[in-house]
């Protein structure tokens, strides 16, 4: 009879991960850009296939800043139309840049290699489009909180026959809280959504325009939630605003680690770097970007870049 060790596979993975982090200096966050480069509305970090990082509200509201790959100081990349203010930013696998304009209820698109923004989707039924995530087929999912009512919705936006977006608020069997950060599982079948007011993270099975089979992943006792991203193995990275950390969870809500940051008000995060293993965090307190290294690439990186780590993870999921 085999002897029982008393350690679960999950516990062994935690021990191995902690040892790796200690040896390599991973999961240690450092300020990357100067303070006050961005307004308190700093948001929406997203990295393109070339490794450039884009962040909303550089210097003043209604702008997008760019931190070129390897740089430590941002530059003005573009200005949104008058009255528009950006929040979430994402890239699809074709290199299109999507920007949520929460003031004027738009989702803009910037085609790859172009300099002129176009309205991809607009709806007067938006509360204020907040964060975005993009699926492999190009579908966009947008969180849409109503802070006054302390509730929200999630939109699904698909590419129509005229190449513009067509969207609708997704149906769901439970009342949603203030929907904020969201991202997809690596296989694209599950959408994770955090709710700032309830401090909960929920998982939904995607069935067209329906959020099916709601499952509570994690409820926190304190501090709010904001940005959410997944890595290629399906771990969830979530910013804890006012606590000043990024928490890493398994898909069923087990705590893997919590990473202390350089300031207390992280708004969002994105995977990038040449291998997709650098996490960039936007800080409202101080108006800067900080970053730390991790052991696996992000899902959004692998959507755009076909490297060895991404290919290996994809092969493992299909076996």
MOKA-V657995 format. One record per residue. N is the residue number from 1. RES is the residue in three letters. OMEGA is omega in degrees with one decimal (999 if undefined). NEAR is the number of other C-alpha atoms within 8 Angstrom. D_FIRST is the distance of its C-alpha to the first C-alpha in whole Angstrom. Layout:
# MOKA-V657995
((N & RES & OMEGA & NEAR & D_FIRST) (N & RES & OMEGA & NEAR & D_FIRST))
This chain:
# MOKA-V657995
((1 & UNK & 179.3 & 2 & 0) (2 & UNK & -179.8 & 3 & 4) (3 & UNK & 177.7 & 4 & 6) (4 & UNK & -177.0 & 4 & 9) (5 & UNK & -178.7 & 4 & 12) (6 & UNK & 179.3 & 4 & 15) (7 & UNK & 175.2 & 6 & 17) (8 & UNK & 176.9 & 6 & 18) (9 & UNK & 179.6 & 6 & 19) (10 & UNK & 179.6 & 6 & 23) (11 & UNK & 178.5 & 8 & 22) (12 & UNK & 177.4 & 9 & 21) (13 & UNK & 178.4 & 8 & 24) (14 & UNK & 179.6 & 9 & 26) (15 & UNK & 179.8 & 8 & 26) (16 & UNK & -179.8 & 8 & 26) (17 & UNK & 179.0 & 8 & 29) (18 & UNK & 179.1 & 8 & 31) (19 & UNK & 179.2 & 8 & 30) (20 & UNK & -179.9 & 9 & 32) (21 & UNK & -179.5 & 10 & 35) (22 & UNK & -178.5 & 8 & 35) (23 & UNK & -170.2 & 6 & 36) (24 & UNK & -176.3 & 6 & 38) (25 & UNK & 177.4 & 7 & 40) (26 & UNK & 178.0 & 11 & 39) (27 & UNK & 174.8 & 9 & 40) (28 & UNK & -174.2 & 9 & 43) (29 & UNK & -179.7 & 12 & 46) (30 & UNK & 177.2 & 9 & 49) (31 & UNK & -174.8 & 10 & 53) (32 & UNK & -176.3 & 10 & 54) (33 & UNK & 179.7 & 11 & 57) (34 & UNK & 175.2 & 10 & 60) (35 & UNK & 174.6 & 8 & 61) (36 & UNK & 170.6 & 9 & 63) (37 & UNK & -175.6 & 11 & 63) (38 & UNK & 177.2 & 14 & 62) (39 & UNK & 172.8 & 13 & 63) (40 & UNK & 174.8 & 8 & 61) (41 & UNK & 179.3 & 9 & 60) (42 & UNK & -173.1 & 16 & 58) (43 & UNK & 164.1 & 13 & 56) (44 & UNK & -179.0 & 16 & 54) (45 & UNK & 176.7 & 17 & 53) (46 & UNK & -175.6 & 14 & 52) (47 & UNK & 178.3 & 15 & 52) (48 & UNK & -175.6 & 10 & 53) (49 & UNK & 179.2 & 9 & 52) (50 & UNK & 178.1 & 6 & 54) (51 & UNK & 177.2 & 11 & 52) (52 & UNK & -179.1 & 11 & 55) (53 & UNK & 179.7 & 13 & 54) (54 & UNK & -174.4 & 13 & 57) (55 & UNK & -177.9 & 15 & 57) (56 & UNK & 169.7 & 19 & 60) (57 & UNK & 177.1 & 17 & 63) (58 & UNK & 177.8 & 15 & 63) (59 & UNK & 177.7 & 9 & 66) (60 & UNK & 179.6 & 8 & 68) (61 & UNK & 176.6 & 11 & 66) (62 & UNK & 179.0 & 14 & 67) (63 & UNK & 172.1 & 16 & 65) (64 & UNK & 176.1 & 15 & 62) (65 & UNK & 177.2 & 14 & 62) (66 & UNK & 172.2 & 12 & 60) (67 & UNK & -176.8 & 12 & 58) (68 & UNK & -178.1 & 9 & 58) (69 & UNK & 178.6 & 9 & 55) (70 & UNK & -177.5 & 4 & 55) (71 & UNK & 177.8 & 7 & 58) (72 & UNK & 176.3 & 8 & 58) (73 & UNK & -177.0 & 8 & 61) (74 & UNK & 175.3 & 11 & 61) (75 & UNK & 176.4 & 8 & 64) (76 & UNK & -179.9 & 9 & 66) (77 & UNK & 177.4 & 8 & 65) (78 & UNK & 175.0 & 7 & 67) (79 & UNK & 177.5 & 7 & 68) (80 & UNK & 176.6 & 12 & 68) (81 & UNK & -178.7 & 6 & 71) (82 & UNK & 178.4 & 5 & 73) (83 & UNK & -179.9 & 8 & 71) (84 & UNK & 177.3 & 11 & 67) (85 & UNK & -176.7 & 13 & 65) (86 & UNK & 172.9 & 19 & 61) (87 & UNK & 180.0 & 15 & 58) (88 & UNK & 175.2 & 13 & 55) (89 & UNK & 174.4 & 17 & 55) (90 & UNK & 174.6 & 14 & 53) (91 & UNK & 172.4 & 13 & 53) (92 & UNK & -174.5 & 13 & 52) (93 & UNK & 175.9 & 9 & 51) (94 & UNK & 178.7 & 7 & 55) (95 & UNK & 175.8 & 11 & 56) (96 & UNK & 179.8 & 11 & 58) (97 & UNK & 178.9 & 12 & 58) (98 & UNK & -177.4 & 11 & 58) (99 & UNK & 175.5 & 12 & 59) (100 & UNK & 178.0 & 16 & 59) (101 & UNK & -172.7 & 16 & 62) (102 & UNK & -179.6 & 14 & 62) (103 & UNK & -175.3 & 10 & 65) (104 & UNK & 171.4 & 9 & 67) (105 & UNK & 178.4 & 14 & 64) (106 & UNK & 157.8 & 14 & 64) (107 & UNK & 179.2 & 13 & 61) (108 & UNK & 170.7 & 13 & 62) (109 & UNK & 171.9 & 12 & 62) (110 & UNK & -178.8 & 12 & 63) (111 & UNK & -178.6 & 10 & 62) (112 & UNK & 178.8 & 8 & 61) (113 & UNK & -179.8 & 4 & 64) (114 & UNK & 179.3 & 6 & 66) (115 & UNK & -176.2 & 6 & 68) (116 & UNK & 177.1 & 5 & 69) (117 & UNK & 172.4 & 9 & 67) (118 & UNK & 172.2 & 7 & 67) (119 & UNK & 178.7 & 10 & 66) (120 & UNK & 179.3 & 10 & 63) (121 & UNK & 175.9 & 12 & 63) (122 & UNK & 173.0 & 8 & 65) (123 & UNK & 173.9 & 7 & 64) (124 & UNK & 178.8 & 5 & 66) (125 & UNK & 172.1 & 4 & 63) (126 & UNK & 163.7 & 8 & 61) (127 & UNK & 172.0 & 10 & 61) (128 & UNK & -177.9 & 12 & 60) (129 & UNK & -167.9 & 16 & 58) (130 & UNK & -179.5 & 14 & 56) (131 & UNK & -178.3 & 16 & 53) (132 & UNK & 164.3 & 15 & 52) (133 & UNK & -173.9 & 11 & 49) (134 & UNK & 178.7 & 11 & 49) (135 & UNK & -179.5 & 10 & 47) (136 & UNK & -179.9 & 9 & 47) (137 & UNK & 178.2 & 4 & 49) (138 & UNK & 176.5 & 10 & 52) (139 & UNK & 178.1 & 11 & 52) (140 & UNK & 172.6 & 12 & 52) (141 & UNK & -175.1 & 11 & 51) (142 & UNK & 171.4 & 14 & 53) (143 & UNK & -171.9 & 17 & 52) (144 & UNK & -175.5 & 17 & 55) (145 & UNK & 168.0 & 16 & 55) (146 & UNK & -172.2 & 11 & 58) (147 & UNK & -179.0 & 8 & 58) (148 & UNK & -178.6 & 4 & 61) (149 & UNK & -178.1 & 5 & 59) (150 & UNK & 173.8 & 10 & 56) (151 & UNK & -178.3 & 12 & 55) (152 & UNK & 178.3 & 14 & 54) (153 & UNK & 175.6 & 12 & 53) (154 & UNK & 179.4 & 11 & 52) (155 & UNK & 169.6 & 13 & 54) (156 & UNK & -177.3 & 13 & 53) (157 & UNK & -179.5 & 13 & 56) (158 & UNK & -178.3 & 10 & 56) (159 & UNK & -178.4 & 11 & 58) (160 & UNK & -178.7 & 8 & 61) (161 & UNK & 178.2 & 5 & 63) (162 & UNK & -179.9 & 5 & 66) (163 & UNK & 171.8 & 6 & 63) (164 & UNK & -179.2 & 10 & 63) (165 & UNK & 171.0 & 10 & 61) (166 & UNK & -171.8 & 9 & 60) (167 & UNK & 177.1 & 9 & 58) (168 & UNK & 173.2 & 8 & 58) (169 & UNK & -176.0 & 9 & 56) (170 & UNK & 176.8 & 11 & 52) (171 & UNK & -179.5 & 7 & 52) (172 & UNK & -173.6 & 8 & 49) (173 & UNK & 178.8 & 7 & 48) (174 & UNK & 175.8 & 5 & 48) (175 & UNK & -177.9 & 6 & 51) (176 & UNK & 171.8 & 9 & 50) (177 & UNK & -179.6 & 12 & 51) (178 & UNK & -177.4 & 16 & 52) (179 & UNK & -174.7 & 16 & 50) (180 & UNK & -179.1 & 16 & 50) (181 & UNK & 178.4 & 17 & 48) (182 & UNK & 174.9 & 16 & 46) (183 & UNK & -177.4 & 12 & 44) (184 & UNK & 168.9 & 14 & 42) (185 & UNK & -178.8 & 12 & 38) (186 & UNK & 179.1 & 10 & 38) (187 & UNK & 174.4 & 7 & 38) (188 & UNK & -176.3 & 9 & 41) (189 & UNK & -175.9 & 8 & 40) (190 & UNK & 174.1 & 11 & 40) (191 & UNK & 175.6 & 13 & 42) (192 & UNK & -178.7 & 12 & 42) (193 & UNK & 173.2 & 14 & 45) (194 & UNK & -178.4 & 15 & 45) (195 & UNK & -172.2 & 16 & 48) (196 & UNK & -174.3 & 13 & 49) (197 & UNK & -179.1 & 8 & 51) (198 & UNK & -177.8 & 8 & 48) (199 & UNK & -178.9 & 14 & 45) (200 & UNK & 170.8 & 13 & 43) (201 & UNK & -178.8 & 12 & 41) (202 & UNK & 174.7 & 12 & 41) (203 & UNK & 179.7 & 12 & 39) (204 & UNK & 170.6 & 12 & 41) (205 & UNK & -177.6 & 11 & 41) (206 & UNK & 174.6 & 11 & 44) (207 & UNK & -175.4 & 7 & 46) (208 & UNK & 179.4 & 4 & 49) (209 & UNK & 179.3 & 10 & 51) (210 & UNK & 170.1 & 9 & 49) (211 & UNK & -171.8 & 13 & 46) (212 & UNK & 173.4 & 10 & 44) (213 & UNK & -179.7 & 6 & 41) (214 & UNK & 179.4 & 11 & 41) (215 & UNK & 177.3 & 7 & 38) (216 & UNK & 179.4 & 9 & 38) (217 & UNK & -175.3 & 11 & 36) (218 & UNK & 170.5 & 9 & 37) (219 & UNK & -179.8 & 9 & 40) (220 & UNK & -177.7 & 7 & 41) (221 & UNK & -176.3 & 5 & 43) (222 & UNK & 177.8 & 5 & 45) (223 & UNK & -176.7 & 10 & 47) (224 & UNK & 177.1 & 11 & 48) (225 & UNK & 178.0 & 15 & 47) (226 & UNK & -175.8 & 16 & 49) (227 & UNK & 179.3 & 13 & 47) (228 & UNK & 175.0 & 15 & 44) (229 & UNK & 176.0 & 16 & 43) (230 & UNK & 172.6 & 16 & 40) (231 & UNK & -172.4 & 14 & 38) (232 & UNK & 177.0 & 13 & 37) (233 & UNK & 177.5 & 8 & 33) (234 & UNK & 173.0 & 10 & 34) (235 & UNK & 179.6 & 11 & 34) (236 & UNK & 174.4 & 13 & 37) (237 & UNK & -172.7 & 12 & 40) (238 & UNK & 177.0 & 15 & 42) (239 & UNK & 177.6 & 16 & 45) (240 & UNK & -176.4 & 15 & 46) (241 & UNK & -174.7 & 14 & 49) (242 & UNK & 172.1 & 9 & 51) (243 & UNK & 177.9 & 9 & 47) (244 & UNK & 178.5 & 14 & 48) (245 & UNK & 164.7 & 13 & 44) (246 & UNK & 178.9 & 12 & 42) (247 & UNK & 178.9 & 14 & 39) (248 & UNK & -176.3 & 12 & 36) (249 & UNK & 167.9 & 13 & 34) (250 & UNK & -178.3 & 11 & 32) (251 & UNK & 176.8 & 9 & 33) (252 & UNK & 169.7 & 7 & 31) (253 & UNK & 177.4 & 8 & 33) (254 & UNK & -179.5 & 7 & 30) (255 & UNK & 175.1 & 9 & 32) (256 & UNK & 176.7 & 9 & 31) (257 & UNK & 173.1 & 7 & 34) (258 & UNK & -170.8 & 9 & 38) (259 & UNK & 177.4 & 10 & 41) (260 & UNK & -179.3 & 9 & 44) (261 & UNK & -176.1 & 11 & 47) (262 & UNK & 176.9 & 9 & 50) (263 & UNK & -167.3 & 9 & 52) (264 & UNK & -172.9 & 12 & 51) (265 & UNK & 176.9 & 12 & 53) (266 & UNK & -178.2 & 17 & 50) (267 & UNK & -176.5 & 14 & 52) (268 & UNK & -176.5 & 16 & 50) (269 & UNK & 179.5 & 16 & 48) (270 & UNK & 174.0 & 12 & 47) (271 & UNK & 177.8 & 16 & 45) (272 & UNK & -174.0 & 17 & 47) (273 & UNK & -175.6 & 9 & 48) (274 & UNK & -179.0 & 6 & 48) (275 & UNK & 179.8 & 8 & 44) (276 & UNK & -174.6 & 12 & 44) (277 & UNK & 171.5 & 14 & 42) (278 & UNK & 176.9 & 13 & 45) (279 & UNK & 177.6 & 12 & 45) (280 & UNK & -177.8 & 13 & 48) (281 & UNK & 176.3 & 13 & 49) (282 & UNK & -176.4 & 17 & 53) (283 & UNK & 175.5 & 16 & 54) (284 & UNK & 177.3 & 13 & 57) (285 & UNK & -178.4 & 10 & 57) (286 & UNK & 176.1 & 9 & 59) (287 & UNK & -178.3 & 14 & 59) (288 & UNK & 176.7 & 16 & 57) (289 & UNK & 171.8 & 12 & 54) (290 & UNK & -176.0 & 15 & 51) (291 & UNK & 173.5 & 12 & 48) (292 & UNK & -179.4 & 12 & 44) (293 & UNK & 178.0 & 11 & 42) (294 & UNK & -173.0 & 10 & 39) (295 & UNK & -177.5 & 6 & 36) (296 & UNK & -179.0 & 10 & 36) (297 & UNK & 178.5 & 17 & 40) (298 & UNK & 177.2 & 15 & 41) (299 & UNK & -176.7 & 12 & 41) (300 & UNK & 175.6 & 9 & 45) (301 & UNK & -176.6 & 13 & 45) (302 & UNK & 174.1 & 13 & 43) (303 & UNK & -175.3 & 10 & 46) (304 & UNK & -170.5 & 12 & 48) (305 & UNK & 179.1 & 8 & 47) (306 & UNK & 177.4 & 8 & 45) (307 & UNK & -172.7 & 8 & 43) (308 & UNK & -178.1 & 6 & 40) (309 & UNK & 179.8 & 8 & 38) (310 & UNK & -179.3 & 12 & 39) (311 & UNK & -179.4 & 9 & 39) (312 & UNK & 179.3 & 8 & 35) (313 & UNK & 179.1 & 10 & 34) (314 & UNK & 179.2 & 8 & 36) (315 & UNK & 179.7 & 8 & 35) (316 & UNK & -178.5 & 7 & 31) (317 & UNK & -176.0 & 7 & 32) (318 & UNK & 179.0 & 5 & 34) (319 & UNK & 999 & 4 & 31))
